[in-house]
Amino acid sequence: MDTIRPVQHSGRAHVAPNLNDLGTLVRSLRQAKHLTLAELAARCGYSVSALSRMERGKQPLRDVMVIRSLAEALDVAPHVLGLADTPQRSVDTPAPGAMVGATAPAEETDPMRRRTLLVGLTGVAGTAMLNTPFPLSAAASNPVAAVADALLNPPALTSPPLPLARLRQQVAAAHATFDLGRYVEVAARLPNLVSAALTTRADQPAGQAFASANRQLAEVYLLASELMVKLCHDQLAWTTADRALQAAHLSDDVLTQAAAHRAWAIVLRRTGRADTAQRLVVDTAATLQPELNRGPEYLSVYGSLLSTAAYTAAVDGDRGNARALIAEATEAATRLGRDGNHRHTAFGPTWVGGYQISIARVLGDSGTAIETARRIDPAAIPTAERRARHWANVARAFHQWGKPEPCYRALLAAERAAPDEVRYRQPIQHITTSLLRDPAAQRLPGLRAFATRTGTPV
C-alpha cells in the first residue's frame, strides 16, 4: 500500500498550497515517506537547517525551483505542492555544486503579485531578437518580462559589436541608472545591453581584449541578477548569476570574479543552500585578504563579501557567526574610512550599519534593529537605491515589531528616495497590504493613496 496516498489526498494536502502552508505539507509528506530531515536533505541538496526552516514556515516556500526539487525528492507529482504538472521550460542551470567546485534569502512574496508581474512573458517574444528597445511603458507594467526573453531564449546576437570603451560607458550608465533606483529603466535597457556585450565579446581576439569584454559581460549579468533578486524572481537571478560567474572567470579580473561569487552565493542562499553560500563568500573573502592594501576597490568588495556572509549566517540562525563576520566587515569599513560606491558596492561605515539592521531583524531582534537604524544618517548612504533600501529595511523592522505608524513613515521615506523601490518590491507590497488590514493603521493619512501608487490592491 502506498503510504503517501492518504497524505496527498487529504483535505490538508489540497488546501495547504492555497494557505501558504506548504511547509506543513512538506513535513507531512516526508514523515509519510519515513524520511528524516537529513535523508530528505541528501535527496534534494538543501541543508538540514534550511529544510527545517521551510517546514516550520520560517523560510517561505514560493520559489518554483525549490518547490519542484522538493516534489522530486519526495517522489510526488508537482501539483501536490501547488505547481502545474508540466515540464519546466528549458533553462541551462547546472547543479550548483559543479560551478562552485570549479571556482573554489528569503523575502516574503505575494503569489498573486507574482502572477500579475509575470503576465505577458510569452507576449514579448522577439523584442530582444529584433534589437529594438523594450518600451518603458511595457517595462513599467512588467519589469521581469523586459529581461526574461533576452535570457531564456537563445542569445540575440543582432546588435553590432561596440568598441570596448563604448561598451564600458553603456554598462556604467546602466549601473548608474540602477543606483538611482530606476529599476524599470534598467529592465528596459538590459536586453539590448546583453546582446551588445555578447556580440562585442564574440568580436574580440584572444588575449586582453577578450578578457576585458568578458568583464563587461559579467558586469551586465551581475546587474541583471541584482535586479532579479530585487524583484524576487529567483529563477532568473539564478540564470544571470551563473552566466556572470562564467564570464567573470574569463575576465582575469579578481574583483569581478569575487563579485560574481557574491551574486551566486546570494542566489544559493535564497534557494535554500545557505551552507554552500556561506562557504563560497567566506572562501572568496579569504582570497582577497592579502590584497587589501591595493586600494579601496579591494576593501569594498572584501567588506561586501563579509557583510553578505554575516547576513547569510543570520538567515541560517547562526547568531555567533553573524556577529563575528559583521564585526570584520565593520573593521574593513573603518579601514576604508568613508562611504563610497567602489565596484558598485556602496560599501562603507554607513552601509555596514544597514547590514546590522538586516541581521538583527532576521534574528528577531526588532528593537536592536530599530536602535541601530537610529544611529544611521541616511544622507550618508551614497546611492538613492541604497537609501531607499535602507528605509524599506527600517519599515520591515518596524512592521515586525508591530509599530504601524513609524513603519508607514519609513515606507514614505523609501518612496521619496526611489519610487520603484516601493512599487516593485514584493516585501513592501506585503507590508502595505498588512497595514491596510490593521485597524490601528487604517487612519494613517494617505495610506490608501500610497497603496494605490504602489500597485497594492485597496
N, C-alpha and C positions, 0 to 999 in steps of 0.2 A: 504493500500500500504506500502511495506517495504521501509522506508526512507533510509535505509542503502545501498540498492542495487545500486543506481546511484553512490555512492562513491566507492563502491567495484569494480565496473566495469568501472570506468572512466579510461582514459589513465594514469592519475596521479597515480592511485592505482596500475596499473600494473608495472609502471617503478620505483616507489619510492623505493622498496627494492633494486633494482639494483643500484640506485643512492645514497645509504646510507642515504636516506632522510626519514627514517621511522618515525621520529618524526612528520613531517608534516602530514604524512598519519594517524598516531595515532590521532592527533588533529582533522583532518577532520572526522574520524570515530566517535570520541567522540562527536563532535558537531552535526553530523548527528543523533546520538542517543539522542541528547538533554541532555547530561550529563555534569555536572560541573566537574572541576578537583577534587573537594572534593568527589563527588559521585563516580568517577572512582577510586580514591584512596581507598575508602572504599571497593570497589569490589575486587581490586587486592592486597591490603595490602601494597602498597608503600605510601610514604608520598606525600603530595601535592607538596612540593618543588622539590622532585625527579622527579615526573611526569612532572612538568613544565620544568625542565632541559631537560628531554627526548624529549619533544615536540619541544623545541627550538633548539635541536641539540647540547646542551651543555654537555649532557651525552650520549655517543654513544650507540645505540640500536643494539647490535650484540650478546648478550648472549641469547642462545636458551631458557633457563628457563624464563628469563624476557619477551622475545617476546611471548612465549606461554602463560604466565599468562595474558599478555595484550590482546591477542586474545580471551582468555576465558572470561575475564572481559568485552570485547566489543561485545561478542557473535558473533564472525566472525570465519570463518574457518582459520586454521593456515597458509594456503598458501597465504591468503590475505596479511599477513605480511612477506611473503617470506620463510615460513617454509613448508617442505613437510608435507602433511596432513596424517601422520601416527602415530600410538600410540607411546608414549615415551617408551624407554627401562626401564624395571623395576629397579628402584633405590630407596632404602629406604631413603627418605629425608623428615622427618617430618616437619610440619609447624614451622617456626622459633619461633613463639610466645610460643609454647609448651616448647621448650628447654630453652628459656630464662626465662620463668616463673618458671621453675624447679630450676633454678640456682640463680636467683635473687629476587668507585672506581673505577674511571673507566678509564682505559687506552685505547688508541686507539688500535683497532685490524684491521688486514687486512684480509678480508674474504677469499681471495684466499690463503693467507699464512696459515690460519687455516685449509682450506680443505687439503692442502699439508701435514700439520703436522699430521692430523688425518687419512691419507691414511694408510690402513693396520691394523686398530684396530681389525677387525674380524680375521685377519690373525695370530694374536698372541695368540689366544685361546689355553689354555693348557700349556703355558710356565710356569706360576706360579704353576699350578697344578702338573706339573712334578718335581717341586722343582729343576729346573736347572737354572743357572744364565742367565738372559736376555743378549744376546750378545751385546757388546759395539757398534759394527757396526750398529746393528738394532736400538739401543737406540739413536745413533747419528742421524739417519735419521728420527726418530720419538720418541722423549723422552716421550710424553704422552702415547703412546702405551705400553711403558715399564712398566707403572704403572697401566694403566686402567684395564687390565684383572684381576689383583690381587684385585682390589677394587670393580669392578662392578659385578663379579661373586661370587657365594658362597665362603666363605673364604677357602683358601687352608691350610689344617692342616697336610701337609705331612712332614714338617720339624720336626726333633726331638726336644724335649724341651731342653733348654740350662740351665746351672747354671746361676743364676741371675747375678753374677759378669761377666760372659762371655757375656750375653745379653747386659749389660750396656756398655761393651767395644765395641761391634758391633754398638750399637746405637750412642755412642760417635764418633766412626770412621766415620759413615755416616754423622753426623753433621759436623765433621772436613772437610770432602770432600766437603760438600756444602759451608763451609766457604772459601774454596779455589776457589770457583766459578766453580767447575767441575760438572755441572748440569747433563750431560749425564751419568757420572759415578754414581751419586746419583740415577738417574732414573733406571739404570741397577741393583742397589743393592736393591731397595725398595721392589720388590715383595717377594724375599726370606726373607727380614727382617720383613715384615709384617707377613709372615707365621710363622717365628721363634718366634716372640713376642706373637702371638696368642696361639701357642702350649705351650709356656713356661707359659703363664698365666693360661691356662687350667690345667696345671700340678701342680699348687700351691694349698696348703691347705688354708683354710680361715685364715685370720689374716694378719700379717705384710708382709709375703712373697707375698701374693696375692695382697696387696696394692702396693708393690714395683714393681711387674710385670705389674700392670696397669699403673704405672707411666712410665715405659719404653715403653709400647704400646702407651700411649698418646704421648710420645716424637716422636715415629716413625710417627704417624699420623700428628703431628704438622709439622714435616719436609716435609712430603708429601704435606700438604696443602700449605706450603710456596713455594714449588717448583711449584705446580699447579697455584698459584697466579702469580708467575714469568712468567710462560708460558701462562698466560691469558686463562686458562681453568677453568672457574668459576664453572662449574658443578662438576668437580672432586674436586675442592677446597672446595666446599660446603660439599661434601660427607666426605672428610678427616677431615675437621674442626669439623663436627658433631660427627664423631667417636672419635676424640681426646677429645672432651668435655665429652662424655660418659665415656671413660676410665679414664680421669683425675678425675672425681668425684667418682671414685672407688679407687683412689690412696691415699687419705688422705694427699696429699701434696698441700698446699695452693698456692705455686708458680706455680706448674704445672697447677692447676685449673685456675689461673689468666692468664697464657699464652694461655690456651685453650679458655678462654673468649675473649682474644685479637684476636686470629685467627678467631673465629666465628664472631666477630664484623667486621673484615676486609671483610669477605665474605658477610655479611649483607650490608655493605656499597657498595660493588661492584655490588650488585644485587638490588640496589635502596632503601635499607632500612636504610638510614643514621640516621634517628631519633632513631630507635631501637639500632643501633650500638653505637651511642653516649651515650645513657643511660647505655648500658652494660659496656663500658670501664670506664666511669666515676664512676659508682657504684662499679666496681671491684677495681679501684684505691682507692676509699674511704675506702674499707675494709682493704686494705694493709697499709693505712696511719699510724695507731697506731703501726705497726710492723717495721717501717723503721730503728729503732735503732738496729735491729737484724743483720745488715750487708749489704755488697754490693750487694748480690743477690736480696734482697728485694728492695733496692733503684733502681737497674737496671730494674727490672720488673715493678716497680711503674712508673719510668720515661718513659719506653716504652709505657705503657698504656696511660699516659698523652700525649705523642707525637702522638700516634695514634688518640686520641680524638681530638687533635688540628688539625691534617690533615683532619679528618672527618668533623669537623666544617668548615674548609676552602672549602672542596669539596661541602658542603651544602651552601656555600656563606655567612657563619656567620663569618665575619671578627673579630668582637669583641671577641667572644668566642675562636676563633683560637689563637688570640694574648694572651689572658689570660691563656689558657691552655699550650701553648708553653713556656710562662714565668714560669709557675710552673714546667714544665719539665726541664727547664734550671736551676732552683733552685735545683732540685734533682740532676742534673748532677754536679753542683758546690759542693753540699754536698758530692757526691761520690768522686770528686776530680781528677779523671783520667779516661781515656778511657779504657774500658775492654770489655770482652765478657762473662760476667756472665749470665748463663742460656741462652746462645746463642743470647743475645740481641745486642751485640756490642754497648751497651749504654754508653754514656759519653759526655763530653762537645763538642767533635768534631761532634758526630753523631746527637746531638740536632741541631747543625748548619745545618746539612744535611736536617733535617725536616723543618727548617726555609726556606731553598731554595725551597722545595716542596710546602710549604704553600704559599709563595709569588708567585710561578709560577701558581698554580691553581687559585689564586685570580686575576691573570692577571698582577701582578706587576713584569714584567720580569727584569726591571732594578734593583729592590730591590733584586731579586733572584741572579742576577749576582754579585752584590755588596757584598752580603752575602757570595757567593762562594769564592770571592777573599780573604776573611778573614780566610778561612779554609785551614789547612795544610793536604792534603790528606794522607800524610805519617803517620799521627797520627791515622788514621782510622784502627782499629785492625785486620780486615779481608780483604782478597782480594775481596771477594764477595761484601762487603760494599764499598770498594774503587771503584770497577767497577760500582756499582750502583750510587755512588756519581758522577762519571764522566758522566754516562748516564743521570743523572738528570740535570747536568750542560748543556749537549748537548741539552736537551729538552728546557731548559730556553733560550739558545741562538737561537734555532730554532724558538721558539715562538716570540722572539724579532726581527727576520729577520736578523740574523747575521750568514751567512753560513760558513765563514772561521773558526771562533772560535768554532762553533758548530761541524765542522768536526774534529778539533783538539781534542775536548773533546771526540768524538767518538773513535778516535785512542787511547787516554789515557785509555778509558774504555776497549778497546780490549787488550791493554798491561796488564792491571790488571787482566782480566779474559775473555779470548776469547769467552766463552759460553755466556757471558752477551750480546754481540752484535750479536751472531749467532742465538740465540733463542728467544730474547725478541721482541715482535711484535712492541712496540713503536719505537724501533731502526730501524726496517725494514721500518716503515712508514717514519721516518726522512730520511733514506738513499734514499728511492725512491724519496722523495721530493727534495733532493739535486741533484739527477741525472737529474731531470727535470728543475732545476733552472739555467738559463743561467749564472748567476753570480757565480755559484758554479761548473759548469761543468769542469772548467780548474784547479780545485784543484788537486794537484799532488797525484796520487794514488787512487782517489775516485772510479774509476771503479774497480780497483783491490780489494779495501776494500769491495765494494758491492758484488763482486764475492765470496770473503772469507766468507761473512756473509749470503750468500744464497739469496741475493736480486736480482731479475731479472734485467739484464742490458739491 
